[in-house]
Amino acid sequence: MKITCISASLLVLAVAGAGHAQAASSEWHDVEGGAIRIVTSGAPDASGQVRGALEIRLDRGWKTYWRDPGESGVPPTVAILADGKETPVQIDYPAPKRFDDGYSIWAGYDKSVSLGLTFTLPDDTEHEQVEADVFLGVCESICVPVQARLTLDPNANAHAGDDITAVAAAFAAMPGPARAGFEARAVDMSGDRMQVEAKLPENVKPLELFVAGTETLVLGTAELDVASRTFSIAVHDRDEAGGDKQLAYTLITSAGAVSGTLDLP
């Protein structure tokens, strides 16, 4: 079925009110095609760091997007605010799938998925209430942008068993870290294509490569040359002034998936 992404300006966004937190988790926020919430593993550690997960529950037939969907789609974003002060948040993604709907090729998920969240609360706030502004897209025959403000309190009912289990399961589903001898390496970036070599043990086959572009670098779909174990990726647009030096990637192989960063040549 064709997936058409409609501009957010043409749609009424679903927005959640602040509401009341349920322990270290937000309430579920219903959206067309599913529901979302944020759960944390409990009170911050000694450095103020909190681990959590954005749970995206999808109804049958609905999909959502990876960090760089590709030709169409809405990548997830999460902004964490403690006592009104924004704090950086790292988002980790499970290995995505490639979809070709006949209109565009994009990366994402066709089943319920949890994204890993890691953030550090400022030490000059009481952070009894944490707010998370979430923006993502879910799609069936059209793409529906979803905007929600979710509220939680990591210190309330800290370290609840169900919350810890949910967060642990989210991080356990992530690709392993890339390592020497089991990784992807950018070997050339000249003209309008980038070449990326899969460095793997002989008995492990590369299957798919997902490379996230940036605001100043737009990439196409990675195409594998089986004999050379090299992926070729079209560079659709590049602003040399952007200064991109590293790109996030996920490499899927016959022995599992790993994630890392490509150092651009």
C-alpha positions in Angstrom: 0.0 0.0 0.0 1.3 3.4 -0.9 2.5 5.5 2.0 2.1 9.2 1.5 3.5 11.6 4.0 1.3 14.7 4.4 2.8 17.9 5.7 2.2 18.6 9.4 0.8 22.0 8.4 -2.1 20.2 6.7 -3.0 18.0 9.7 -4.2 18.6 13.2 -1.5 17.3 15.5 -2.5 15.1 18.5 -1.2 16.9 21.6 -1.2 15.4 25.1 -1.8 17.6 28.1 0.6 17.4 30.9 -1.6 15.2 33.0 -0.4 13.3 36.1 2.6 11.1 36.1 2.2 7.4 36.9 5.3 6.6 39.0 8.4 6.7 36.9 6.3 6.4 33.7 4.1 8.7 31.8 0.5 7.8 31.1 -0.2 6.2 27.7 -1.1 8.8 25.1 -3.4 7.4 22.5 -2.7 8.4 18.9 -4.2 7.3 15.6 -2.7 3.9 14.9 -1.5 3.2 18.4 -0.2 4.8 21.6 3.0 6.2 23.1 4.5 6.6 26.6 7.8 7.1 28.3 9.0 4.8 31.1 12.2 5.2 33.2 14.1 2.8 35.3 13.7 5.0 38.3 15.6 7.7 40.2 18.7 9.3 38.7 22.1 7.7 39.5 24.8 9.6 41.4 25.6 11.7 38.3 22.0 12.5 37.6 21.7 10.2 34.7 18.3 8.5 33.9 17.7 5.6 31.5 14.3 5.2 30.0 12.4 4.2 26.9 9.9 5.7 24.5 7.4 2.9 23.9 5.6 3.1 20.6 2.6 0.8 20.5 1.4 0.2 16.9 -1.9 -1.2 15.7 -1.8 -3.8 13.0 -0.9 -2.4 9.6 0.7 0.8 11.1 4.4 1.8 10.9 6.8 4.3 12.3 10.2 5.6 11.4 14.0 5.2 12.1 16.3 8.1 13.0 16.6 8.8 9.2 13.6 7.5 7.4 15.1 8.1 4.0 13.0 9.4 1.1 10.0 10.2 3.2 8.8 10.1 6.8 9.2 11.9 10.2 12.2 10.9 12.4 11.4 10.7 16.1 12.6 13.6 18.3 12.4 13.8 22.1 13.1 17.0 24.2 13.4 16.5 27.9 12.6 19.4 30.3 13.2 19.4 34.0 11.7 22.3 35.9 11.4 24.0 32.5 15.2 23.5 31.7 15.9 21.5 28.6 18.5 18.7 29.0 20.2 16.8 26.1 18.8 13.3 25.5 20.4 10.4 23.6 18.1 8.2 21.6 19.1 4.7 20.7 17.3 2.7 18.0 16.7 -1.0 17.3 17.8 -2.2 13.9 15.2 -1.0 11.4 13.7 -2.6 8.3 13.7 -1.3 4.7 10.3 -0.5 3.1 9.5 0.1 -0.5 5.9 1.2 -0.9 6.2 1.9 -4.6 6.3 5.6 -4.0 9.4 5.9 -1.8 12.0 3.7 0.0 12.3 4.4 3.7 13.6 2.9 7.0 11.4 2.1 10.1 9.4 -0.4 12.0 6.1 -2.3 11.3 5.7 -3.6 14.8 5.5 -2.0 18.3 9.0 -0.7 19.2 10.8 0.9 22.1 13.5 3.6 21.6 16.2 3.8 24.3 16.5 7.2 26.1 19.4 8.4 28.2 19.5 11.9 29.8 21.1 13.7 32.7 18.9 15.9 34.9 20.5 19.2 35.9 21.8 19.2 39.5 20.4 22.7 40.1 16.8 21.6 39.8 14.5 19.5 42.1 13.2 17.7 39.0 10.2 16.3 40.7 8.4 16.6 37.4 10.0 15.9 34.1 8.3 16.8 30.8 9.1 15.2 27.5 8.0 16.8 24.2 7.8 14.0 21.7 7.4 14.3 17.9 7.2 11.4 15.6 5.2 10.0 12.6 3.0 6.9 12.4 1.6 5.8 9.1 -0.8 3.4 7.4 -2.0 4.8 4.1 -0.9 8.3 5.1 1.7 9.6 7.5 0.2 11.2 10.6 2.6 13.5 12.6 2.1 13.0 16.4 3.1 15.6 18.9 2.7 15.0 22.6 3.9 16.4 26.0 4.4 13.5 28.4 4.9 14.0 32.1 6.7 11.7 34.5 8.6 11.7 37.8 11.7 9.4 38.0 11.7 9.8 41.8 8.1 8.6 42.3 7.9 4.9 43.1 11.6 4.8 42.1 13.0 1.6 40.7 9.6 -0.1 40.2 10.0 -3.6 38.9 7.8 -3.3 35.8 9.5 -0.1 34.8 13.0 -1.5 35.2 12.0 -4.6 33.2 10.6 -2.4 30.4 13.7 -0.2 30.1 16.0 -3.2 30.3 14.1 -4.9 27.5 14.3 -1.8 25.4 18.1 -1.6 25.7 18.6 -5.4 25.2 16.9 -5.1 21.8 19.5 -2.6 20.6 22.2 -3.6 18.1 25.5 -4.3 19.7 28.4 -1.7 19.5 30.5 -1.9 16.3 34.0 -3.2 17.0 37.3 -3.8 15.2 36.6 -6.6 12.7 32.9 -6.3 13.0 32.0 -2.8 11.7 31.4 -0.6 8.6 34.0 1.8 7.3 33.6 4.6 4.8 36.4 4.1 2.2 35.5 6.7 -0.4 33.3 9.7 -0.8 33.9 11.3 -4.2 31.5 12.6 -6.7 27.9 11.7 -6.0 28.4 8.4 -4.2 29.8 7.1 -0.9 31.4 3.7 -0.6 31.2 1.8 2.7 33.0 -1.5 3.3 31.7 -4.1 5.7 34.6 -5.4 7.8 33.3 -8.8 9.1 34.6 -12.3 9.8 34.7 -14.4 6.6 31.7 -16.6 7.7 29.5 -13.5 8.4 27.5 -12.0 5.5 26.5 -8.3 5.3 22.8 -7.9 4.6 21.7 -4.3 5.0 23.3 -1.0 5.9 21.4 2.1 7.2 23.3 5.3 7.4 21.7 8.4 8.9 22.2 11.7 7.0 22.2 15.1 8.5 20.7 18.5 7.9 23.6 19.2 5.4 24.0 15.7 3.9 21.2 13.8 2.3 21.8 10.1 1.4 20.1 7.5 -0.7 19.6 3.8 0.0 22.7 1.6 0.5 23.2 -0.9 -2.3 25.3 -4.0 -1.6 27.9 -5.5 -3.9 28.1 -9.0 -2.5 31.5 -9.9 -4.0 33.3 -6.9 -2.5 31.2 -6.6 0.7 30.9 -2.9 -0.1 27.8 -0.7 0.0 27.3 2.1 -2.5 25.2 5.1 -1.3 24.0 7.9 -3.5 24.8 11.4 -2.1 21.7 13.4 -3.1 22.8 16.7 -1.5 25.8 17.9 0.4 26.6 21.2 1.9 30.4 21.2 2.2 30.2 24.0 4.8 28.2 21.7 7.0 31.4 20.1 8.3 29.9 16.6 8.8 32.7 14.3 10.0 30.8 11.3 11.4 27.5 9.6 10.5 25.5 7.2 12.6 24.9 3.7 11.1 23.4 0.3 11.7 24.9 -2.7 9.9 22.7 -5.8 9.7 24.5 -9.1 9.1 23.8 -12.8 9.2 25.2 -12.8 12.7 23.2 -9.9 14.1 23.3 -6.1 13.9 25.8 -3.5 15.2 25.6 0.3 15.4 28.4 2.8 15.3 29.7 5.9 13.5 31.3 6.3 10.1 34.3 8.6 9.9 34.0 10.3 6.6 37.0 10.2 4.3 
